């Protein structure tokens, strides 16, 4: 065990040093600053740090041992005793000590809102099979990744502070990939590397909208986006779906004026619909005319099984009011915590400075490894392999749901990237999700994706990080539970 540093322990001139040191150590032990079992620095080290004689320190330590505050362990050092002397225990504490939280100042509106959120609690395992958005962790090319990591881990240039906008080689590699694979119109200066997709959302919320602004969000839609906008006081306006994608005609004809629209046009989340090209153009025309920002979340466009990959909305025209966002959580690993934004050139400075204030730079070594992973072709090869992998799992799980799950329950979104959506009429989906968790399976209740609890409950089930046996077991559990 390393010794406590006690770097803020100070003594004043003009007063007995031995008495000051004694009182400070007793006070720190009694108020818990030095907890039971804490190892103290050696008498020599403590004397040097306080610029006093070692004899003075030794006298104080010996007195504290005699009174029961400290105890010695030969060969190990001096430690705070597990039991304080009885006379130090107060029966009555002052009001601010006795009432632990009663006298704390109030939280901000943001803090109050954060306390209402239910996801990400310590007791919940976020990596269970069938957790939506979780890639096949066992299929990740760790051998290649570790080789690239060893290449960069000792580079001094990557051990200091980096640019808040992101590591330049990664932004260059991303520019090429997004242009060639997603049809995004951008240059390297328009890309901002973020700490995951959530930070990208938070940046968009902070930079693009003000408290009280109206924000359109797909309904059902991504609940973490909803939270990002609500946290800064935006007024959310549900945007309905048609054929499992945003109903553009209804939006365009709406009398409501909004500052921003959040949409997932390539693969609506969670329903999986694809917005047709004609409606995309209509949406861009409307946004330009209405002076409304569009956040395009291209969350899992790489995994499409029933149609060819669809190009990004952002790339359908020059100077579109689109903030394009993506991440490596689903294509590589969630633990990387790397995402990215593509923003119009005129807004780069605002987003970069906001990123500087919010979190500073993202981990440099991780960015360097991802840059090489892209440049050397490993990323494209990995995506190709995962498409084939996920397609087999998708076909198998769809077949199981159709065969095992009793009507009227059944598939309502079967082409949704890395997950399926099933309807569960007559069954509370939150209760069903808790039941699956008892068996060690994750899921998300469909009702949580709606602005108001839907009358059509269901479950969102990620299949990417599952085995053949787990999919079979999950289908049997669902069949048994939904028959009740």
N, C-alpha and C positions, 0 to 999 in steps of 0.2 A: 504494500500500500504506500502510495506517495504521500509525503507530509503536506499539511496545509501550508499555504504560502505566507499568510498573514502580512501581505505587502502593505495593507492600509493601517497597520498598527503603528501609531506614532506616539512619541513622548515629548512633553514640553519642558523647556528649560526653566529653572527657578523652582521646581518642585521635586521632592524626593523621587528618583527614578525607580527605585525598588517598589515603592508604594503605588506609583502610577501603573507599572507593569502588572502588579498583582491585581489591582482593581479592574483593569481592562480585561485581563484573562478571565477573572471570575465573572464579570458581566457578560462576556461573550459565551461562556459555558452555560450560564444560567438562562440566557435568552435564546439559546439554541443556535447561535451563530457557529459555535464549535460543538457539533453534535457528538453524542456518545460514540466512542470508538475512533474518533478523529485522531490521526497521528500528528503530533506537534513537530516543528523543526528541531534539529539538534540545538543544544545550548550554544555551541560555537556559531552555527548559522544564524540563530536568532540574535545573538550579540552583535554579529557583523552587520546585520540588516538594520539594527537600531543604533549602531555606533555607540554601544555601551560596553562595559566590561563583562566578560563571561561569568565572573564571580557573582555579579548582580543577578544575572539570569538564573544561574544555578540556585541561588538562595530562594528566588521566587518559585521556581519549579519544585524544589524540595518542600517548601511550605504548602504548596497546593497538593502535593502528594500526601503530606501528613494530614491535611484536612479532608481528603477523600475526593478532591476534584480531578486529580490525575492519578494514573497508575503506570508503573514501569514494567516492561517485558524485556528481560535480558536479551541482548543481541538484536532486538527489534526496534526499541525506542520507547518514547513516552506517549501515552494515549489519554484521551478524555475518558474518565471512568463511566461505566455503564449506568451507575446509580449516583445521583447527586446527594450530598449531605442533606439530611431531613430538614434542617433548619432553613434551607434555601427555598423550599417549596411553599409558594404563597397560596393561601386558601381563597383569596379574593383578588381578582385582577381588575385593572381599570376597564372602563366600559369599552374602549376601542379594542382591547385585547380579548375580552370575554365574548363580545359579539363579532364574530369573525368577518361577516360580510355586511352587517347592518350599516356601518358607517362609511362604506365605500362610495365614492362619487358614482353618478349614473354613467352608463355607456352612451356612445353616440348612436344615432339612428342606424348607422351601418352595423355597429356591434349588436344592437337589439335584433336587427334582421338576421345577422349571422347565427344567432342563437336559435332561430326558428328552423334552420335547415336541418334535415334529418340524415343526409348521407355522409359517409366518411367517418362514422363513429368508430372508436377504438375497438369495440366489441365485434365489428363486422369485418369478415375476411373479404377483401375486394378482389381476390384472385381465385375464387372458386370456379369449377367448371360451369359453363353456361352463363357466366357473368358477361353481359353485353360489352362489346368493345375490346375484349381481351384476346390477343392473337395467340397462335399456337406457340407457346413458349419453348416446348421441347424441340421444335423444328428450326429454331434460330441457329444460324451458322456461327456458333461461339468460337470455333477454331480460327476462322478467318478474322472475326472480331478481335479476339485476344491478340492475334499477331499484329493487327493494326494498332491496338492499344499500346502494346509494348514499344512500338515504333515511336510513339509520341509521349509516353508517360514521363520520360526524363528530359524532355526539351525545356530548357529554362524559359524560353519565350512564351511558353504556355502555363507558367507557374505564377505569373503576375496578374495584373488587371488587364481586361480586354475591352474592346469596343462594345458599348451598350447595344449598338445596332446588330452586332454579331460578327463572328469570325469571317474575314473576307473570303478565304478559299471555300468555305461552306456556302456562302451566299452566291459565289460564282458557280459552284457545282449545282446548286438549287436552281439558279436561273436557267441553265441549260436543260435540266430535267423538266422543269415546269413548262418551258417553251415547247420542248419536243414531245412530252408525254401528255400534258394537260392543256396545251394550246393557250397558255397564259401569256399575255403581252406584258413583258417587264424587262427591266435591266437590273443589274446587281444592286444598284443604289436604292431600288424600290423595296428590297427585301429586308425585313427586320426579324431576327431570330428571337424567339420567346421561350420562356420556361413552360412549355406545354401549351395546349390549346386554350386552357382556362385563362392564362395570362394574356393571350391574344384577345380573348373576349373582353377581359377587364380593360385592356388598353383601348379597344374600340369604344367601350362604354365611356371611359374617361375623356377621350379625345374628341369623340364625335357627337355626344349628346349632353344635355344639361338636365338638372333636376326639373321634373315637370314635363319634359318633352315626351311626346307620344312615340312608342316603338311598336311596330308590327312584328309579331312573332308567330310562326306556324303553330297551328293548334290541331292535333298534337304536335309537340316539338321538343327540342332539346332543353331540358329543364335547367341545366347549368348556365345556358345562355339567358334564360328567363331570370335566374338568380343574379347574374352579373348586371343586368339592366335595372332590376328592382332595387339592388343594393345602393344605387346612386339616386334613387327617387324617380326613375322614369315611369311613365304610365303605359302599361302594356295593353296593346290592342290585339286580340286573337285574330289570326288570319287563317281562314278555313281551307281545307284541302278539297280537291276534286280529282278522282281517279288516283288517289294516294300521293298527289303532289299539290303544291300551292295552287289555289284557284286564282289564277292571274286576272281573269275577267272580273270576278267579284271584287278583287282588290282595286283594280283600275277604276271601276265604277263606284267605289266607295266614296262617300263625302268626307271621310276622315283624312285629315292631313297629318302626316307623321314625319319625324326627323330621320328615322332609320327603319329598315326592314332586315330581319334576320331570316335567312332561308338556306335550305339544303337542296338545291335544284338538281344536282347530279344523282343523288340518292336520298330522297326525303327521309329524315330521321324522326320517328322510327319506322314509318310505313313502307319505305323503299321505292316509292314512285319516282319516275324520271320526267322532268319538265320538258315538253316538246320544244323544238327549236323556235317555232313561230311564237310561242308564248314567252320564251326567253327574250326575244327581240322586243315584244310588246312590253315586257316588264322593264327592260332597260330604257325604252322610250318614256315610259311612265315615270321612272325614278329621276330621269334627267329633267323632265318637265316639272315634276313636283319638288325638285331639289331635295331628294330623299336619298340618304346613304343606303347601300345594300351591303350587308355582310354575307359573303358567300362562304359557307362552311363546306369545304370539299373533303369531308371526313373519311370516306372510304371508297372513293371513286375507283381505286385500283382493282377492287374486287367486284366484278360484275359477271353474272352467270347467264342471264337471259338476253343480253344485248351487248353490242360492242361498247367499249368505254366511250362516255360522252365528254366532249371538250368542255372546259370551264366556261361559265357565264362571263367571267371577267374578260376573256379574250375575244368576245363577239363584236367588239367595237373599240375605237380609240377613245381615250379619255373618259371612260365610263366611271360613274360614282360608286365603284365597287371596291370593297375592302375584302381581299381574298385571304382566307386562312386555311391552314392545314397543320398536320403534326406527324411525328414519327412514332406515336404511341401504338397505332394499330399496324403500321407497316413494318416496324422494327420491334421496339420494346417500350412498354409504358414507363419503366423505371428511368429511361433516358431523360424524360421531362424536357423534350425539345419540340418546339412548334415553330411556325413562321407566319408572318403577315406579308402580303404584297399590297402596297398602298400607292395612291397617285403621287407622282414626283413632288407636287407642291405641298404635300402633307408629311413628307419624310421627316423633316426636322421636328415637327410637333410630336410625332410618334416616337422618334428616337429619344428626345428629351424626356418624354413621359416614361419610357422604358428605363432611362437612367434614374429617374426619381423612384420608380416602383420597385426595381430589383437590381439595376446595374447589369453587368454582363452575365451571360449564361456560361456554364462550365466550359472552359476552353479546350481541355483535352477531349471531352466528349464531342464537341463540335469538330475538332480536327479529325477524329476517327470517322465520324459520319461523312465528312467531306471526302476522305479517301474511299470510304465505302461506296459513295456515289461515283466518284471519278474513275475508279477501277472496275466499274460494271457489276460489283457485287449486289448492289441494291436492285437493279433491274432483274438480275438472275434470281434473287430471292423472291421478288414479287411474282415472277413467272412460276416459280415452284409453289408458292403459297396459293396462287389462283387454282392450280390443279388440286392441291391438297384440300382447300376449302370447298371446291366444287364437289368432290367426293363426299365430304362430310355433309354438305348441304343436301345433296340428293338422298343420302341415307336418312338424315333426320326428317326431311319432308315426307319420305315414304313411311317412316315409323309413326309420325303424327297422323297421317291419313289413315293408317291401318289400326293404330292403337287407341287414339283419342275418340271418345264417343261423342256423336252429335248431341246437341247443336254446337258444341265446342269444335274448334278446328282452325286451320290456317287462314289468316286474313292478310298476311304479308309474307310471301315465301321468297321474294327476290329482294332481300334487304341487306346485301353485303355479307357481313359476318354474323347476322342474327336472323331469327324468325320471329314472327308475331303471331300468337294464337289468341282467339277469342275464348272467353270462359263465361258465357252467359249464365246467370243464376249463382255465380260463385264470386265472392269477394276476392279480388286479385291480390290485395295486400296480404290477406290470410294465406292464400295459395303460395305466394312467394316465401312467406315465413315457413310454410310446410316443406317446401323444397329445400330451404336452408337447413332444416333438421336432418335431411338426408345428405347434406354436404354439397348441395347444388345451388348455384347463384341464379338470379333472374331479376328483372325489374317489373313491377306492376305497371301495366299500360296506363292506368288511371293517373299516374304521376306525371305523364307527359302532357296532360291536358291542363288548360288554365283553370277549369273547374272539373270536379270529379265526374267522369263520364258514366253514363248509364250502360255502356258497353265495355265491361271489364275484360282484361286479357293479360297476357304475359309476354315480355320481350326476353327471348332466350338466345344467348350467344352460343354458337356451336363450334367456333374456331379452336378453342382450347379444350377440346373434349376427345375422348377415346371412343372406339366402337362400342365398348361395353357400357360406358357412361351414357351414351345416347340411348342405348337400348333400355338401361335402367330408368333413365329419366322419363322415357315414353311410358313405361309400365307404371311408374309412380303417378304420372299425370292421369293415366287411364283409370287407375284405382281411385284416386282422389276425386276426379270429376264425375264418377259414377254415383258418388254419395249424395 
